[in-house]
Amino acid sequence: MKKLVRRYRSWKHGRKFAVVGRGCRFQGKELEVDGHVELGERVKIRNNVILRTNGDGRICIGDRTGISYYCYLEATKCIQVGRFTGIAEFTVIRDTNHLVFGTTEHWRLTPHIAEPIVIGDAVMITSRCYIGPGVAIGDGAVVAPGSFVTKDIAPFEVWGGNPARKMGHRTKGPVAASMRKRYSALLDAMDTSDTPHRQALSAIAAAADEGVNRAAEERDRLLEEFGITTHAAAGSSEA
């Protein structure tokens, strides 16, 4: 019976997307898809998720990425999410916002800021986060619960807070050294050699460790594609 339900939901919800990769799973009755949304292979989406685009906007989700309960993604330009990334419950990702500074007009009458958002591979976005216009989040980064992100995050960095600030790096610096010392036995006992897609994950980690923010490079390419000269998330990756 459960298999029949899964097949029915795959058929019912799969029809809502512009592109659906193989093996995508929709784990819930309610899923709103409004506009151009593309899914890679084996994407998992839980209940009560809203994916919405305006005009020529698009949302593209990479292979084996998961979106949890009650997440809301809205794009006027583009939201691009990489492979193996997790977006936890109640997170909002919007590439558009009202320009309320510099004017006394009612907020409904103010112009919109719309800039593409790019989230890299193997990123962990935890519960109740907000990701704003123009943000690029590098491979392997982690965003702590309840964070309000308006600036770029470099690969392997951990950010948190409102507004979000850099808390540390996953492998470098005093925080990483302290955590490695405290949990050395746990880390030494961890065996991930048989993890599925080990080669792909290792390649992502190696690129992230070099510090090149491929998400930011892709975001910059999209800014040029859309002819956007101002950039809302400029001056980022600072502690």
Backbone as CSV, one residue per row, in Angstrom:
resi,resn,N_x,N_y,N_z,CA_x,CA_y,CA_z,C_x,C_y,C_z
1,MET,0.831,-1.203,0.000,0.000,0.000,0.000,0.875,1.266,0.000
2,LYS,1.925,1.260,0.835,2.802,2.417,0.902,3.494,2.662,-0.437
3,LYS,3.841,1.569,-1.117,4.485,1.704,-2.410,3.543,2.348,-3.426
4,LEU,2.275,1.981,-3.362,1.285,2.572,-4.256,1.111,4.065,-3.977
5,VAL,1.105,4.419,-2.674,0.978,5.829,-2.297,2.168,6.622,-2.815
6,ARG,3.385,6.073,-2.670,4.579,6.760,-3.158,4.531,6.960,-4.663
7,ARG,4.082,5.931,-5.367,3.988,6.044,-6.825,2.962,7.083,-7.237
8,TYR,1.838,7.117,-6.524,0.801,8.091,-6.846,1.306,9.509,-6.597
9,ARG,1.982,9.715,-5.464,2.498,11.054,-5.171,3.584,11.463,-6.158
10,SER,4.414,10.510,-6.573,5.437,10.815,-7.569,4.791,11.258,-8.876
11,TRP,3.721,10.574,-9.263,3.011,10.956,-10.488,2.300,12.289,-10.319
12,LYS,1.579,12.445,-9.202,0.788,13.653,-8.963,1.662,14.899,-8.864
13,HIS,2.705,14.835,-8.021,3.543,16.009,-7.806,4.554,16.207,-8.932
14,GLY,5.008,15.108,-9.525,5.997,15.219,-10.590,5.516,16.029,-11.777
15,ARG,4.212,16.013,-12.024,3.632,16.759,-13.140,3.720,18.273,-12.944
16,LYS,4.003,18.719,-11.721,4.024,20.146,-11.431,5.336,20.821,-11.832
17,PHE,6.363,20.024,-12.138,7.695,20.566,-12.374,8.008,20.672,-13.857
18,ALA,8.875,21.636,-14.194,9.338,21.770,-15.573,10.250,20.612,-15.949
19,VAL,11.089,20.192,-15.004,11.993,19.055,-15.192,12.029,18.260,-13.899
20,VAL,11.947,16.933,-14.005,12.044,16.050,-12.829,13.042,14.950,-13.139
21,GLY,14.093,14.845,-12.326,15.068,13.782,-12.499,14.552,12.446,-11.989
22,ARG,15.320,11.419,-12.248,14.934,10.076,-11.825,14.943,9.941,-10.305
23,GLY,14.001,9.168,-9.802,14.010,8.780,-8.404,13.647,9.857,-7.406
24,CYS,13.031,10.954,-7.829,12.619,11.999,-6.878,11.490,11.478,-6.001
25,ARG,11.486,11.900,-4.723,10.481,11.436,-3.773,9.784,12.626,-3.129
26,PHE,8.459,12.530,-3.067,7.634,13.595,-2.487,6.909,12.996,-1.291
27,GLN,7.386,13.319,-0.084,6.916,12.657,1.131,5.857,13.490,1.839
28,GLY,4.738,13.683,1.179,3.654,14.431,1.791,2.537,14.680,0.811
29,LYS,1.354,14.997,1.349,0.195,15.258,0.504,0.252,16.627,-0.151
30,GLU,0.820,17.615,0.576,0.745,19.001,0.117,2.089,19.468,-0.429
31,LEU,2.076,19.915,-1.680,3.258,20.485,-2.320,2.792,21.489,-3.364
32,GLU,3.142,22.764,-3.149,2.747,23.811,-4.095,3.930,24.170,-4.985
33,VAL,3.745,24.027,-6.281,4.762,24.410,-7.261,4.101,25.375,-8.239
34,ASP,4.587,26.602,-8.255,3.996,27.646,-9.084,5.093,28.278,-9.921
35,GLY,5.164,27.928,-11.207,6.186,28.482,-12.075,7.214,27.454,-12.501
36,HIS,8.388,27.931,-12.920,9.424,27.074,-13.507,10.359,26.551,-12.420
37,VAL,10.228,25.266,-12.117,11.068,24.616,-11.104,11.641,23.334,-11.697
38,GLU,12.947,23.147,-11.556,13.626,21.962,-12.073,14.241,21.169,-10.929
39,LEU,14.089,19.849,-10.990,14.672,18.962,-9.995,15.684,18.033,-10.652
40,GLY,16.828,17.840,-9.975,17.789,16.845,-10.419,17.336,15.451,-10.016
41,GLU,18.252,14.517,-9.983,17.917,13.140,-9.651,17.832,12.935,-8.136
42,ARG,16.859,12.125,-7.738,16.697,11.673,-6.343,16.612,12.828,-5.334
43,VAL,15.930,13.864,-5.731,15.620,14.960,-4.804,14.484,14.507,-3.893
44,LYS,14.570,14.857,-2.618,13.535,14.479,-1.651,12.876,15.744,-1.102
45,ILE,11.548,15.819,-1.221,10.806,16.987,-0.742,9.725,16.511,0.226
46,ARG,9.697,17.080,1.416,8.715,16.691,2.425,7.441,17.528,2.314
47,ASN,6.569,17.404,3.297,5.221,17.964,3.214,5.198,19.486,3.371
48,ASN,4.196,20.100,2.745,3.897,21.531,2.898,5.050,22.437,2.476
49,VAL,5.704,22.083,1.402,6.746,22.930,0.804,6.122,23.765,-0.308
50,ILE,6.568,25.028,-0.422,6.102,25.915,-1.489,7.307,26.334,-2.326
51,LEU,7.228,26.106,-3.632,8.260,26.505,-4.586,7.589,27.402,-5.619
52,ARG,7.956,28.679,-5.636,7.211,29.639,-6.455,8.182,30.531,-7.229
53,THR,7.872,30.758,-8.511,8.644,31.699,-9.311,7.727,32.764,-9.889
54,ASN,8.302,33.920,-10.173,7.559,35.037,-10.755,8.149,35.387,-12.117
55,GLY,7.303,35.610,-13.105,7.778,35.972,-14.429,8.666,34.896,-15.019
56,ASP,9.875,35.298,-15.419,10.839,34.364,-16.006,11.759,33.748,-14.960
57,GLY,11.444,33.900,-13.696,12.271,33.327,-12.639,12.317,31.810,-12.705
58,ARG,13.353,31.242,-12.091,13.479,29.782,-12.081,14.126,29.316,-10.782
59,ILE,13.768,28.114,-10.394,14.367,27.440,-9.247,14.939,26.126,-9.750
60,CYS,16.216,25.858,-9.451,16.877,24.632,-9.889,17.489,23.932,-8.671
61,ILE,17.073,22.707,-8.431,17.530,21.932,-7.277,18.408,20.789,-7.778
62,GLY,19.610,20.635,-7.198,20.563,19.638,-7.652,20.276,18.237,-7.157
63,ASP,21.026,17.279,-7.690,20.854,15.861,-7.371,20.995,15.588,-5.873
64,ARG,20.117,14.729,-5.382,20.180,14.200,-4.009,20.149,15.284,-2.934
65,THR,19.454,16.346,-3.229,19.242,17.402,-2.238,17.876,17.210,-1.586
66,GLY,17.759,17.593,-0.316,16.510,17.437,0.416,15.962,18.765,0.901
67,ILE,14.635,18.897,0.835,13.948,20.090,1.337,12.904,19.626,2.338
68,SER,12.995,20.099,3.571,12.151,19.592,4.645,10.827,20.361,4.754
69,TYR,10.078,20.037,5.796,8.714,20.533,5.982,8.637,22.061,6.006
70,TYR,7.585,22.592,5.376,7.203,24.004,5.463,8.285,24.975,4.976
71,CYS,9.133,24.546,4.065,10.095,25.471,3.463,9.415,26.272,2.352
72,TYR,9.925,27.484,2.126,9.353,28.378,1.117,10.485,28.951,0.280
73,LEU,10.477,28.657,-1.013,11.457,29.193,-1.943,10.723,30.010,-3.001
74,GLU,11.172,31.264,-3.222,10.532,32.131,-4.208,11.605,32.842,-5.027
75,ALA,11.476,32.774,-6.349,12.479,33.366,-7.230,11.845,34.257,-8.287
76,THR,12.374,35.478,-8.397,12.048,36.346,-9.522,13.141,36.240,-10.592
77,LYS,14.373,36.001,-10.150,15.496,35.770,-11.061,15.859,34.282,-11.053
78,CYS,16.589,33.859,-10.032,17.020,32.461,-9.994,17.437,32.060,-8.589
79,ILE,16.998,30.887,-8.164,17.530,30.219,-6.977,18.110,28.899,-7.457
80,GLN,19.391,28.705,-7.199,20.080,27.498,-7.651,20.681,26.802,-6.434
81,VAL,20.309,25.545,-6.224,20.784,24.761,-5.083,21.562,23.569,-5.623
82,GLY,22.753,23.320,-5.061,23.621,22.277,-5.564,23.237,20.873,-5.140
83,ARG,24.174,19.958,-5.281,23.975,18.536,-4.970,24.224,18.254,-3.490
84,PHE,23.568,17.228,-2.980,23.808,16.702,-1.629,23.582,17.753,-0.540
85,THR,22.734,18.716,-0.801,22.488,19.793,0.157,21.188,19.531,0.913
86,GLY,21.146,19.950,2.170,19.953,19.791,2.985,19.409,21.135,3.438
87,ILE,18.105,21.346,3.238,17.437,22.570,3.676,16.388,22.156,4.700
88,ALA,16.598,22.525,5.944,15.741,22.049,7.037,14.447,22.857,7.126
89,GLU,13.563,22.377,7.978,12.191,22.868,8.070,12.092,24.358,8.394
90,PHE,11.027,24.963,7.843,10.644,26.361,8.077,11.674,27.366,7.550
91,THR,12.492,26.968,6.619,13.466,27.889,6.028,12.833,28.643,4.856
92,VAL,13.183,29.922,4.730,12.700,30.775,3.642,13.893,31.216,2.806
93,ILE,13.803,31.009,1.492,14.849,31.444,0.563,14.168,32.275,-0.521
94,ARG,14.439,33.576,-0.556,13.786,34.483,-1.508,14.839,35.350,-2.179
95,ASP,14.838,35.381,-3.504,15.804,36.215,-4.213,15.270,37.628,-4.444
96,THR,14.144,37.955,-3.818,13.491,39.253,-4.028,13.087,39.863,-2.687
97,ASN,13.259,41.176,-2.570,12.840,41.863,-1.352,12.466,43.305,-1.688
98,HIS,11.719,43.942,-0.798,11.340,45.345,-0.979,12.511,46.259,-0.618
99,LEU,12.707,47.304,-1.415,13.700,48.333,-1.117,13.021,49.406,-0.268
100,VAL,13.150,49.284,1.057,12.453,50.204,1.957,13.344,51.339,2.440
101,PHE,14.667,51.193,2.319,15.570,52.272,2.712,15.628,53.332,1.618
102,GLY,15.767,54.581,2.040,15.893,55.686,1.085,14.581,56.227,0.565
103,THR,13.471,55.793,1.140,12.164,56.257,0.681,11.171,56.240,1.839
104,THR,10.179,57.135,1.747,9.112,57.149,2.750,7.836,56.520,2.216
105,GLU,7.876,55.969,1.004,6.689,55.381,0.405,6.223,54.145,1.180
106,HIS,4.922,53.881,1.098,4.386,52.649,1.667,5.135,51.461,1.076
107,TRP,5.377,50.438,1.888,6.226,49.327,1.434,5.673,48.628,0.198
108,ARG,4.333,48.651,0.029,3.762,48.019,-1.165,4.129,48.763,-2.455
109,LEU,4.473,50.041,-2.322,4.782,50.862,-3.492,6.279,50.905,-3.796
110,THR,7.098,50.334,-2.922,8.545,50.390,-3.126,8.988,49.386,-4.192
111,PRO,10.106,49.671,-4.883,10.615,48.724,-5.883,11.197,47.480,-5.218
112,HIS,11.380,46.451,-6.017,11.944,45.207,-5.511,13.432,45.104,-5.844
113,ILE,14.185,44.541,-4.915,15.547,44.100,-5.180,15.464,42.627,-5.532
114,ALA,15.948,42.252,-6.705,15.910,40.855,-7.124,17.280,40.451,-7.650
115,GLU,17.929,39.532,-6.954,19.254,39.054,-7.340,19.332,37.551,-7.127
116,PRO,20.003,36.827,-8.028,20.056,35.367,-7.925,20.747,34.883,-6.650
117,ILE,20.262,33.773,-6.136,20.850,33.099,-4.983,21.446,31.782,-5.461
118,VAL,22.683,31.494,-5.035,23.311,30.213,-5.364,23.793,29.554,-4.081
119,ILE,23.318,28.344,-3.843,23.726,27.535,-2.691,24.495,26.338,-3.240
120,GLY,25.701,26.123,-2.748,26.597,25.137,-3.319,26.264,23.698,-2.987
121,ASP,27.237,22.823,-3.190,27.097,21.391,-2.926,27.361,21.088,-1.449
122,ALA,26.663,20.079,-0.938,26.895,19.550,0.418,26.769,20.619,1.499
123,VAL,25.859,21.557,1.293,25.602,22.617,2.274,24.530,22.154,3.252
124,MET,24.665,22.553,4.504,23.673,22.244,5.539,23.020,23.545,6.003
125,ILE,21.753,23.726,5.640,20.984,24.883,6.099,19.977,24.371,7.117
126,THR,20.144,24.745,8.352,19.319,24.199,9.423,17.991,24.956,9.551
127,SER,17.241,24.654,10.592,15.847,25.096,10.698,15.691,26.612,10.830
128,ARG,14.591,27.107,10.257,14.119,28.483,10.438,15.135,29.541,9.991
129,CYS,15.838,29.265,8.908,16.771,30.244,8.356,16.091,31.091,7.292
130,TYR,16.673,32.266,7.052,16.241,33.129,5.951,17.467,33.434,5.105
131,ILE,17.381,33.152,3.809,18.462,33.438,2.873,17.965,34.521,1.921
132,GLY,18.651,35.672,1.900,18.160,36.823,1.151,18.754,36.967,-0.237
133,PRO,18.318,37.996,-0.988,18.732,38.209,-2.364,20.248,38.319,-2.529
134,GLY,20.764,37.710,-3.600,22.159,37.865,-3.969,23.157,37.054,-3.194
135,VAL,22.710,36.220,-2.278,23.618,35.463,-1.414,24.175,34.246,-2.157
136,ALA,25.462,33.966,-1.916,26.106,32.745,-2.404,26.676,32.003,-1.196
137,ILE,26.332,30.724,-1.072,26.796,29.903,0.054,27.681,28.799,-0.515
138,GLY,28.946,28.788,-0.099,29.932,27.883,-0.670,29.751,26.434,-0.262
139,ASP,30.431,25.559,-0.992,30.353,24.116,-0.766,30.731,23.757,0.675
140,GLY,29.954,22.849,1.266,30.272,22.328,2.588,29.997,23.266,3.741
141,ALA,29.403,24.422,3.480,29.122,25.382,4.552,27.944,24.916,5.402
142,VAL,27.858,25.476,6.616,26.770,25.174,7.547,26.166,26.480,8.040
143,VAL,24.830,26.571,8.014,24.122,27.738,8.517,23.331,27.320,9.753
144,ALA,23.611,27.944,10.895,23.011,27.568,12.173,21.529,27.927,12.229
145,PRO,20.770,27.294,13.128,19.320,27.533,13.222,18.974,28.994,13.481
146,GLY,17.913,29.453,12.824,17.403,30.795,13.049,18.255,31.910,12.455
147,SER,19.106,31.591,11.504,20.019,32.595,10.947,19.349,33.431,9.860
148,PHE,19.748,34.698,9.799,19.269,35.644,8.797,20.470,35.984,7.922
149,VAL,20.549,35.379,6.740,21.759,35.450,5.919,21.585,36.474,4.806
150,THR,22.447,37.498,4.811,22.408,38.539,3.787,23.755,38.711,3.103
151,LYS,24.773,37.935,3.510,26.108,38.038,2.935,26.588,36.662,2.484
152,ASP,27.570,36.669,1.588,28.133,35.418,1.102,28.802,34.630,2.232
153,ILE,28.754,33.315,2.106,29.408,32.413,3.048,30.403,31.576,2.262
154,ALA,31.643,31.564,2.713,32.690,30.838,1.999,32.590,29.335,2.265
155,PRO,33.230,28.509,1.439,33.189,27.056,1.639,33.679,26.649,3.028
156,PHE,32.997,25.669,3.606,33.346,25.069,4.906,33.202,26.024,6.088
157,GLU,32.645,27.216,5.876,32.439,28.105,7.013,31.124,27.797,7.711
158,VAL,31.072,28.120,9.003,29.858,27.964,9.807,29.410,29.357,10.223
159,TRP,28.176,29.708,9.858,27.628,31.018,10.176,26.350,30.872,10.997
160,GLY,26.059,31.896,11.804,24.823,31.895,12.566,24.492,33.272,13.103
161,GLY,23.231,33.463,13.487,22.808,34.709,14.112,21.892,35.537,13.234
162,ASN,21.450,36.667,13.798,20.563,37.593,13.106,21.078,39.019,13.360
163,PRO,21.778,39.613,12.371,22.167,39.024,11.090,23.263,37.982,11.262
164,ALA,23.377,37.084,10.295,24.336,35.993,10.408,25.769,36.511,10.358
165,ARG,26.620,35.922,11.189,28.045,36.231,11.247,28.829,34.916,11.194
166,LYS,30.061,35.026,10.777,30.931,33.850,10.751,31.252,33.396,12.164
167,MET,30.977,32.106,12.462,31.274,31.527,13.763,32.596,30.763,13.747
168,GLY,33.003,30.309,12.583,34.248,29.567,12.477,34.321,28.825,11.160
169,HIS,35.400,28.049,11.024,35.626,27.216,9.853,35.592,25.762,10.298
170,ARG,35.069,24.894,9.482,34.876,23.504,9.886,36.182,22.761,10.134
171,THR,37.268,23.148,9.467,38.528,22.409,9.609,39.717,23.269,10.028
172,LYS,39.571,24.598,10.019,40.696,25.478,10.320,40.351,26.420,11.469
173,GLY,41.391,26.828,12.227,41.182,27.812,13.280,40.967,27.195,14.646
174,PRO,40.844,28.054,15.685,40.760,27.571,17.068,39.494,26.785,17.382
175,VAL,38.367,27.172,16.779,37.121,26.439,17.068,37.213,25.014,16.552
176,ALA,37.688,24.844,15.327,37.826,23.502,14.756,38.820,22.669,15.564
177,ALA,39.938,23.288,15.994,40.938,22.561,16.778,40.374,22.123,18.120
178,SER,39.610,23.002,18.764,39.008,22.668,20.053,38.004,21.530,19.932
179,MET,37.152,21.580,18.920,36.156,20.530,18.727,36.809,19.206,18.340
180,ARG,37.874,19.279,17.549,38.578,18.058,17.166,39.214,17.403,18.393
181,LYS,39.755,18.207,19.300,40.363,17.668,20.517,39.302,17.072,21.440
182,ARG,38.173,17.767,21.579,37.118,17.310,22.480,36.485,16.011,22.003
183,TYR,36.293,15.897,20.692,35.581,14.736,20.147,36.495,13.854,19.296
184,SER,37.779,13.780,19.675,38.743,13.024,18.880,38.372,11.549,18.771
185,ALA,37.911,10.952,19.881,37.558,9.527,19.851,36.397,9.273,18.893
186,LEU,35.421,10.162,18.925,34.253,10.018,18.047,34.654,10.174,16.585
187,LEU,35.508,11.166,16.309,35.940,11.396,14.935,36.819,10.254,14.421
188,ASP,37.688,9.726,15.303,38.574,8.632,14.900,37.795,7.352,14.613
189,ALA,36.678,7.168,15.329,35.872,5.947,15.149,34.960,6.023,13.933
190,MET,34.831,7.211,13.363,33.927,7.406,12.244,34.526,6.811,10.971
191,ASP,33.774,5.911,10.332,34.229,5.283,9.093,33.210,5.580,7.996
192,THR,33.612,6.423,7.065,32.712,6.795,5.973,33.205,6.273,4.624
193,SER,34.109,5.304,4.668,34.702,4.811,3.421,33.685,4.143,2.512
194,ASP,32.639,3.542,3.115,31.630,2.854,2.312,30.409,3.719,2.026
195,THR,30.492,5.016,2.343,29.371,5.908,2.098,29.058,5.991,0.602
196,PRO,27.776,5.883,0.234,27.430,6.041,-1.183,27.927,7.388,-1.731
197,HIS,28.377,7.376,-2.965,28.847,8.584,-3.649,30.086,9.182,-2.978
198,ARG,30.913,8.280,-2.401,32.126,8.712,-1.708,33.021,9.559,-2.609
199,GLN,33.171,9.153,-3.856,34.049,9.871,-4.776,33.554,11.289,-5.029
200,ALA,32.257,11.430,-5.250,31.698,12.759,-5.502,31.817,13.650,-4.269
201,LEU,31.522,13.086,-3.096,31.606,13.867,-1.861,33.045,14.268,-1.555
202,SER,33.994,13.381,-1.817,35.410,13.698,-1.589,35.867,14.817,-2.518
203,ALA,35.401,14.791,-3.761,35.763,15.841,-4.715,35.205,17.192,-4.274
204,ILE,33.968,17.199,-3.755,33.372,18.437,-3.249,34.177,18.976,-2.074
205,ALA,34.549,18.074,-1.139,35.313,18.485,0.043,36.689,19.023,-0.351
206,ALA,37.329,18.384,-1.322,38.651,18.837,-1.756,38.575,20.237,-2.360
207,ALA,37.554,20.481,-3.187,37.387,21.808,-3.784,37.076,22.855,-2.714
208,ALA,36.230,22.478,-1.743,35.876,23.411,-0.670,37.088,23.752,0.182
209,ASP,37.959,22.769,0.420,39.139,22.982,1.263,40.126,23.945,0.620
210,GLU,40.064,24.068,-0.700,40.930,25.028,-1.393,40.448,26.459,-1.208
211,GLY,39.196,26.621,-0.732,38.674,27.946,-0.416,38.068,28.709,-1.565
212,VAL,37.958,28.083,-2.732,37.359,28.763,-3.881,35.840,28.666,-3.769
213,ASN,35.172,29.817,-3.744,33.719,29.832,-3.610,33.078,29.705,-4.990
214,ARG,32.866,28.450,-5.401,32.272,28.208,-6.718,30.846,28.737,-6.788
215,ALA,30.149,28.751,-5.648,28.789,29.294,-5.622,28.803,30.783,-5.941
216,ALA,29.782,31.506,-5.395,29.892,32.941,-5.664,30.241,33.196,-7.129
217,GLU,31.091,32.344,-7.691,31.428,32.493,-9.111,30.192,32.289,-9.987
218,GLU,29.378,31.301,-9.645,28.154,31.055,-10.410,27.159,32.184,-10.210
219,ARG,27.054,32.689,-8.978,26.167,33.838,-8.724,26.584,35.049,-9.546
220,ASP,27.898,35.303,-9.619,28.396,36.432,-10.406,28.089,36.250,-11.891
221,ARG,28.191,35.014,-12.359,27.838,34.744,-13.759,26.368,35.040,-14.013
222,LEU,25.515,34.662,-13.059,24.085,34.919,-13.195,23.777,36.414,-13.124
223,LEU,24.479,37.134,-12.266,24.295,38.585,-12.205,24.578,39.214,-13.560
224,GLU,25.653,38.751,-14.201,25.987,39.262,-15.530,24.925,38.864,-16.552
225,GLU,24.435,37.618,-16.432,23.394,37.145,-17.351,22.148,38.002,-17.257
226,PHE,21.781,38.389,-16.032,20.573,39.187,-15.829,20.825,40.691,-15.972
227,GLY,22.074,41.077,-16.217,22.396,42.492,-16.392,22.288,43.294,-15.116
228,ILE,22.583,42.675,-13.965,22.487,43.347,-12.675,23.861,43.879,-12.307
229,THR,23.964,45.200,-12.092,25.248,45.817,-11.788,25.445,46.086,-10.303
230,THR,24.362,46.269,-9.537,24.468,46.438,-8.090,24.312,45.076,-7.445
231,HIS,24.864,44.911,-6.263,24.879,43.604,-5.642,24.589,43.718,-4.146
232,ALA,23.481,43.130,-3.699,23.010,43.273,-2.321,23.928,42.611,-1.306
233,ALA,24.575,41.490,-1.670,25.385,40.731,-0.704,26.867,41.046,-0.821
234,ALA,27.205,42.203,-1.382,28.617,42.563,-1.556,29.306,42.747,-0.199
235,GLY,30.627,42.559,-0.189,31.399,42.743,1.026,31.151,41.666,2.039
236,SER,31.090,40.404,1.620,30.717,39.324,2.509,31.907,38.474,2.882
237,SER,31.577,37.352,3.569,32.557,36.402,4.066,33.481,37.035,5.086
238,GLU,33.021,38.037,5.788,33.790,38.648,6.861,33.220,38.199,8.191
239,ALA,34.094,38.031,9.180,33.651,37.610,10.509,32.915,38.741,11.194
